[in-house]
Amino acid sequence: MNRNESDSGADPTEREYHINQVYFYLTEGCNLRCRHCWIEPKFQADGVSFPELDFELFRSILLQALPLGLTRIKLTGGEPLIHSRIVDLLTETRRLDIGLTFETNGVLCSPDIAREIASCRNPFVSVSLDGADAETNDWIRGVDGAFEAAVNGIGNLVDAGLKPQIIMTVMRRNRYQLEKLVRLAESLGAGSVKFNVVQPTARGEKMHNRGETLSIEELVELGRWIEGDLSKSASLRIIPYHPAAFRPLGKILGKNAESCNICSIRSVIGVLADGSYALCGIGESVPDLVFGHAAVDPLDDLWHNHTTLEELREGLPQRLEGICRRCLMNTWCLGFCIAQNYYSSRSLWAAHWYCEAAYEQGLFPESRLIPEGLSAVAASTLS
């Protein structure tokens, strides 16, 4: 589940919370111009550079986080592979024996870089590919040649012994390519395919406003097809985009449970390219969710005493509002994406837009609603 408390049955104010992961958003730039990006990094072409996380600050954060429980980091961006010292960052991660998650567009993933990533502890790599052909992918990603370069990068990762995950963000332009993308992933030797939905944040918000995204009715229907027919026909793991309330219990509970596509909000902290601590990359566009700076604020003090982090630990899930308050799965998904919810409403407790829209359209599963007269606390034992 999302929790890493020492006693999950204790009062939230008495639990001890550890940092399981640090998410490093290494660069303010990106070598692609994706239409749907929820962070909206600056386009970094040849001869242009933007701020990146200082290596010594990176090392300092790791050393401070290890005593707080750190077992894994995620390197993402912008695009992490444009960081001028990416090999040094990987070497330091390996030296400290920290698990690695690596998110990339794959364009710059050379054989040497792939081997560097593969040599880290328990590496997991995801590569974004938003179409099953160059025309579709490169239109979405904003740079010609991105498809061919990403496919080559995936091949280099596979040759290095990895089984990368391919991530596709579903929108009107590529909605009919989902099965083709799965077949391509199978042929490339990928380990899984994850489908994301365009979040109404930054560039994604503009896509929603232009009608380039799918309606909630289309998303719910397509999600059922992904969960059912497409998953059954695939030889690799398929991870759908919809929240836990829309997933069969057998897929998220029990012996063969699959990922619920949820951020572990109470055991993670983000670091932006300028060295700021934040809830996650949302801090790039929402200053309210920036907590301090790694060069001046001790991580131990910030982690244990920052007001927003304390609020989240004590308030989730019981303070969630709207449909999330009424959902049987709220102790599992904790609002699904607090960053997105806050971006849209400036409230930590707002309902997730997908679930709220589905409920308003009569598409929210009634079997996942807390029965009338049953408290949220009592209902949590049912999920």
C-alpha positions as CSV (number, residue, x, y, z in Angstrom):
1,M,0.0,0.0,0.0
2,N,1.0,3.7,0.1
3,R,2.0,3.6,3.8
4,N,5.4,3.0,5.3
5,E,4.4,3.7,8.8
6,S,6.0,1.6,11.5
7,D,2.4,0.8,12.8
8,S,-0.3,1.2,10.2
9,G,-3.0,0.7,12.8
10,A,-1.7,3.5,15.1
11,D,-3.0,7.0,15.4
12,P,-1.7,9.0,12.4
13,T,-0.1,11.6,14.7
14,E,1.9,8.9,16.5
15,R,3.3,7.0,13.5
16,E,6.9,7.3,12.4
17,Y,7.2,8.2,8.7
18,H,10.3,7.4,6.7
19,I,11.6,8.6,3.4
20,N,11.4,5.6,1.1
21,Q,12.2,7.5,-2.0
22,V,13.5,10.9,-3.2
23,Y,12.3,12.0,-6.6
24,F,15.0,14.1,-8.3
25,Y,13.8,16.4,-11.1
26,L,17.4,16.9,-12.4
27,T,16.9,19.4,-15.1
28,E,14.8,22.5,-15.9
29,G,15.3,21.7,-19.6
30,C,14.2,18.9,-21.9
31,N,15.3,17.9,-25.4
32,L,11.6,17.3,-26.4
33,R,8.6,19.6,-26.4
34,C,5.7,17.2,-25.4
35,R,2.3,18.7,-25.9
36,H,0.9,17.2,-22.7
37,C,3.8,17.7,-20.2
38,W,2.5,18.3,-16.7
39,I,5.8,20.2,-15.7
40,E,6.4,22.2,-18.9
41,P,10.2,22.3,-18.9
42,K,12.1,24.6,-21.3
43,F,13.2,23.3,-24.7
44,Q,16.9,22.6,-24.6
45,A,18.3,22.4,-28.1
46,D,21.9,22.1,-29.1
47,G,24.0,25.0,-27.7
48,V,21.3,25.9,-25.1
49,S,21.3,24.9,-21.5
50,F,19.2,25.5,-18.4
51,P,19.8,25.0,-14.7
52,E,20.4,21.5,-13.5
53,L,20.9,20.0,-10.0
54,D,24.3,20.5,-8.6
55,F,26.2,17.2,-8.1
56,E,27.5,18.0,-4.6
57,L,23.9,18.9,-3.5
58,F,22.7,15.6,-4.9
59,R,25.3,13.7,-2.9
60,S,24.4,15.7,0.3
61,I,20.7,15.0,-0.1
62,L,21.4,11.2,-0.4
63,L,23.6,11.2,2.7
64,Q,20.9,13.0,4.7
65,A,18.1,10.8,3.4
66,L,19.8,7.5,4.1
67,P,19.4,7.7,7.9
68,L,15.7,8.7,7.3
69,G,15.0,5.3,5.6
70,L,16.0,6.0,1.9
71,T,16.1,2.8,-0.1
72,R,15.4,4.1,-3.6
73,I,15.6,7.3,-5.8
74,K,13.9,8.3,-9.0
75,L,15.9,10.3,-11.6
76,T,13.6,12.2,-13.9
77,G,13.4,15.7,-15.4
78,G,12.9,17.6,-17.6
79,E,15.0,14.9,-19.2
80,P,17.7,13.4,-16.9
81,L,20.0,12.3,-19.7
82,I,20.8,15.9,-20.6
83,H,22.3,16.5,-17.2
84,S,26.0,17.2,-17.7
85,R,27.1,14.8,-15.0
86,I,24.5,12.0,-15.4
87,V,27.2,9.3,-15.3
88,D,28.6,10.8,-12.0
89,L,25.0,10.8,-10.6
90,L,24.6,7.1,-11.5
91,T,28.0,6.3,-10.1
92,E,27.2,7.9,-6.8
93,T,23.9,6.1,-6.6
94,R,25.7,2.8,-7.3
95,R,28.4,3.6,-4.7
96,L,25.8,4.2,-2.0
97,D,23.9,1.0,-3.0
98,I,20.6,2.8,-3.5
99,G,17.9,1.4,-5.7
100,L,17.2,3.3,-8.9
101,T,14.1,4.2,-10.9
102,F,14.9,6.1,-14.1
103,E,12.4,8.0,-16.2
104,T,13.5,9.1,-19.7
105,N,12.3,9.8,-23.2
106,G,15.0,7.4,-24.3
107,V,16.3,9.7,-27.1
108,L,19.8,10.0,-25.6
109,C,20.0,6.5,-24.2
110,S,23.2,5.2,-25.7
111,P,24.6,1.7,-25.2
112,D,27.1,3.1,-22.6
113,I,24.4,4.9,-20.7
114,A,22.2,1.9,-20.7
115,R,24.9,-0.2,-19.2
116,E,25.5,2.5,-16.5
117,I,21.9,2.4,-15.5
118,A,21.8,-1.4,-15.6
119,S,24.7,-1.6,-13.2
120,C,22.8,0.2,-10.4
121,R,20.9,-1.6,-7.7
122,N,17.5,-3.0,-8.8
123,P,17.2,-0.7,-11.7
124,F,13.7,0.1,-13.1
125,V,13.5,2.2,-16.3
126,S,10.5,3.7,-18.0
127,V,10.7,5.2,-21.5
128,S,8.0,7.5,-22.9
129,L,6.6,6.6,-26.3
130,D,3.3,8.2,-27.3
131,G,2.7,6.5,-30.6
132,A,3.2,3.3,-32.4
133,D,4.7,5.1,-35.4
134,A,6.9,8.1,-35.9
135,E,4.2,10.4,-37.3
136,T,2.0,10.1,-34.2
137,N,4.8,10.0,-31.6
138,D,6.8,12.9,-33.0
139,W,3.7,15.1,-33.3
140,I,2.9,14.6,-29.7
141,R,6.6,14.8,-28.6
142,G,7.3,17.9,-30.6
143,V,10.6,16.9,-32.3
144,D,11.1,15.0,-35.5
145,G,13.2,11.8,-35.1
146,A,12.1,11.3,-31.5
147,F,10.4,8.0,-32.3
148,E,13.4,6.4,-34.0
149,A,15.8,7.6,-31.3
150,A,13.6,6.4,-28.5
151,V,13.1,2.9,-30.1
152,N,16.9,2.7,-30.4
153,G,17.3,3.7,-26.8
154,I,14.8,1.0,-25.7
155,G,16.9,-1.5,-27.7
156,N,20.0,-0.4,-25.9
157,L,18.4,-0.9,-22.5
158,V,17.2,-4.4,-23.5
159,D,20.7,-5.2,-24.8
160,A,22.0,-4.1,-21.3
161,G,19.8,-6.7,-19.7
162,L,16.9,-4.5,-18.7
163,K,13.1,-4.9,-19.3
164,P,12.1,-1.3,-19.6
165,Q,8.5,-0.1,-19.1
166,I,7.0,1.9,-22.0
167,I,4.7,4.7,-21.0
168,M,2.1,6.1,-23.4
169,T,-0.1,9.1,-22.5
170,V,-3.5,8.5,-24.1
171,M,-5.2,11.3,-26.0
172,R,-7.4,11.9,-29.0
173,R,-4.5,11.7,-31.4
174,N,-3.3,8.3,-30.4
175,R,-6.3,6.6,-28.9
176,Y,-6.5,4.0,-31.7
177,Q,-2.9,3.0,-31.4
178,L,-2.9,1.4,-27.9
179,E,-2.9,-2.2,-29.2
180,K,-0.2,-1.4,-31.8
181,L,1.9,0.2,-29.0
182,V,1.6,-3.0,-26.9
183,R,2.6,-5.2,-29.9
184,L,5.6,-2.9,-30.5
185,A,6.6,-3.1,-26.9
186,E,6.4,-6.9,-27.0
187,S,8.6,-6.9,-30.1
188,L,11.2,-4.6,-28.5
189,G,11.5,-6.8,-25.4
190,A,9.9,-4.3,-23.0
191,G,8.7,-5.6,-19.6
192,S,5.4,-3.7,-19.3
193,V,3.3,-1.0,-20.8
194,K,1.8,1.7,-18.7
195,F,-1.0,4.0,-20.0
196,N,-1.3,7.5,-18.6
197,V,-4.0,10.0,-19.0
198,V,-3.4,13.7,-19.9
199,Q,-3.5,15.5,-16.6
200,P,-5.1,19.0,-16.7
201,T,-1.8,20.6,-15.5
202,A,0.5,23.0,-17.4
203,R,0.6,22.0,-21.1
204,G,-2.0,19.2,-20.3
205,E,-4.4,21.8,-19.1
206,K,-4.1,23.6,-22.5
207,M,-4.8,20.3,-24.3
208,H,-7.9,19.7,-22.2
209,N,-9.1,23.3,-23.1
210,R,-8.5,22.7,-26.8
211,G,-10.5,19.4,-26.8
212,E,-7.4,17.3,-27.7
213,T,-8.1,14.9,-24.8
214,L,-10.7,12.3,-24.4
215,S,-14.0,12.9,-22.5
216,I,-14.5,11.1,-19.2
217,E,-17.0,8.8,-20.9
218,E,-14.4,7.8,-23.5
219,L,-11.7,7.4,-20.8
220,V,-13.9,5.1,-18.6
221,E,-14.9,3.0,-21.6
222,L,-11.3,2.7,-22.9
223,G,-10.0,1.9,-19.4
224,R,-12.4,-1.1,-19.2
225,W,-11.1,-2.3,-22.6
226,I,-7.5,-1.9,-21.5
227,E,-8.2,-3.7,-18.2
228,G,-10.0,-6.5,-20.0
229,D,-9.5,-7.4,-23.6
230,L,-6.1,-5.7,-24.1
231,S,-4.5,-7.0,-20.9
232,K,-5.7,-10.5,-21.7
233,S,-4.2,-10.4,-25.2
234,A,-0.8,-9.1,-24.1
235,S,2.3,-11.2,-23.2
236,L,3.6,-8.5,-20.9
237,R,2.1,-6.6,-18.0
238,I,-0.4,-3.8,-18.8
239,I,-0.9,-1.0,-16.3
240,P,-4.1,1.1,-16.9
241,Y,-4.5,4.8,-16.2
242,H,-7.6,4.8,-14.1
243,P,-7.7,5.1,-10.3
244,A,-8.2,2.2,-7.9
245,A,-12.0,2.6,-7.7
246,F,-12.2,1.5,-11.4
247,R,-10.0,-1.5,-11.1
248,P,-11.0,-5.1,-10.2
249,L,-10.1,-5.9,-6.6
250,G,-8.2,-9.0,-7.9
251,K,-5.8,-6.8,-9.8
252,I,-4.9,-4.6,-6.8
253,L,-5.2,-7.0,-3.8
254,G,-3.9,-10.5,-3.0
255,K,-1.1,-12.7,-4.1
256,N,-0.9,-11.5,-7.7
257,A,-1.7,-7.9,-7.1
258,E,-0.5,-5.4,-9.7
259,S,0.6,-1.8,-9.3
260,C,-2.3,0.6,-8.6
261,N,-0.5,3.5,-10.3
262,I,-0.4,5.5,-7.1
263,C,2.2,7.9,-5.7
264,S,3.3,7.0,-2.2
265,I,2.7,10.5,-1.0
266,R,3.6,10.0,2.6
267,S,7.0,8.4,2.0
268,V,8.4,10.5,-0.8
269,I,9.9,13.9,-1.2
270,G,10.9,15.7,-4.4
271,V,14.0,17.7,-5.3
272,L,13.8,20.3,-8.1
273,A,16.7,21.2,-10.4
274,D,17.5,24.3,-8.4
275,G,17.8,22.3,-5.2
276,S,14.5,23.1,-3.7
277,Y,12.5,20.5,-1.8
278,A,9.0,20.1,-3.0
279,L,6.0,17.7,-2.9
280,C,7.1,16.5,-6.4
281,G,7.7,18.1,-9.7
282,I,4.5,20.1,-9.3
283,G,6.7,22.5,-7.4
284,E,7.9,23.8,-10.7
285,S,4.5,25.5,-11.3
286,V,3.0,25.6,-7.8
287,P,5.3,27.5,-5.4
288,D,3.0,26.6,-2.5
289,L,4.3,23.1,-2.7
290,V,7.9,24.0,-2.4
291,F,9.1,23.3,1.2
292,G,12.7,24.7,1.4
293,H,16.1,24.4,-0.2
294,A,18.6,21.6,0.2
295,A,21.5,24.0,0.6
296,V,20.2,25.6,3.7
297,D,17.4,23.4,5.2
298,P,18.4,20.2,7.0
299,L,16.3,17.3,5.5
300,D,15.7,15.7,8.8
301,D,14.1,18.9,10.2
302,L,12.1,19.6,7.1
303,W,10.8,16.0,6.8
304,H,9.6,15.8,10.4
305,N,8.4,19.4,11.0
306,H,7.1,21.0,7.8
307,T,3.5,22.0,8.1
308,T,2.3,20.7,4.8
309,L,3.9,17.3,5.3
310,E,2.4,17.0,8.8
311,E,-1.0,18.0,7.4
312,L,-0.9,15.3,4.7
313,R,0.2,12.6,7.2
314,E,-2.5,13.5,9.7
315,G,-5.3,14.3,7.2
316,L,-5.2,11.5,4.7
317,P,-7.6,10.0,3.9
318,Q,-10.2,11.3,6.3
319,R,-10.0,14.9,5.2
320,L,-10.5,14.1,1.5
321,E,-13.4,15.9,-0.1
322,G,-16.0,15.2,-2.8
323,I,-16.2,11.7,-4.3
324,C,-12.8,10.8,-2.7
325,R,-14.4,11.1,0.7
326,R,-17.2,8.7,-0.3
327,C,-14.9,6.2,-2.0
328,L,-14.2,2.8,-0.4
329,M,-10.7,2.9,-1.9
330,N,-9.6,6.2,-0.4
331,T,-7.4,4.5,2.2
332,W,-5.6,2.8,-0.7
333,C,-5.2,5.6,-3.2
334,L,-5.2,8.6,-0.8
335,G,-6.7,10.9,-3.5
336,F,-4.7,9.3,-6.3
337,C,-2.6,12.5,-7.0
338,I,-2.5,15.2,-4.4
339,A,-0.3,17.3,-6.7
340,Q,-2.8,17.4,-9.5
341,N,-5.7,17.9,-7.1
342,Y,-3.9,20.9,-5.5
343,Y,-3.0,22.4,-8.9
344,S,-6.7,22.4,-9.9
345,S,-8.2,23.6,-6.6
346,R,-5.4,24.9,-4.3
347,S,-6.7,22.4,-1.8
348,L,-4.8,19.4,-0.5
349,W,-8.1,17.6,0.1
350,A,-9.8,18.1,-3.2
351,A,-11.2,15.1,-5.1
352,H,-9.3,13.8,-8.1
353,W,-10.7,15.3,-11.3
354,Y,-11.1,11.9,-13.0
355,C,-13.2,10.4,-10.2
356,E,-15.2,13.5,-9.7
357,A,-16.0,13.8,-13.4
358,A,-17.0,10.2,-13.6
359,Y,-19.3,10.5,-10.5
360,E,-21.0,13.6,-12.0
361,Q,-21.6,11.6,-15.2
362,G,-23.0,8.6,-13.3
363,L,-19.9,6.5,-14.3
364,F,-18.4,6.0,-10.9
365,P,-18.7,2.3,-9.7
366,E,-21.5,2.2,-7.1
367,S,-19.9,-0.8,-5.5
368,R,-17.0,1.4,-4.5
369,L,-19.1,4.0,-2.7
370,I,-19.2,4.0,1.1
371,P,-22.8,2.9,2.1
372,E,-25.0,5.6,3.5
373,G,-24.7,5.8,7.3
374,L,-21.3,4.1,7.4
375,S,-18.4,6.3,8.5
376,A,-15.3,6.6,6.4
377,V,-13.2,5.1,9.2
378,A,-15.5,2.0,9.5
379,A,-15.7,1.7,5.7
380,S,-11.9,1.7,5.4
381,T,-11.8,-1.9,6.8
382,L,-13.8,-3.0,3.8
383,S,-11.1,-1.9,1.3
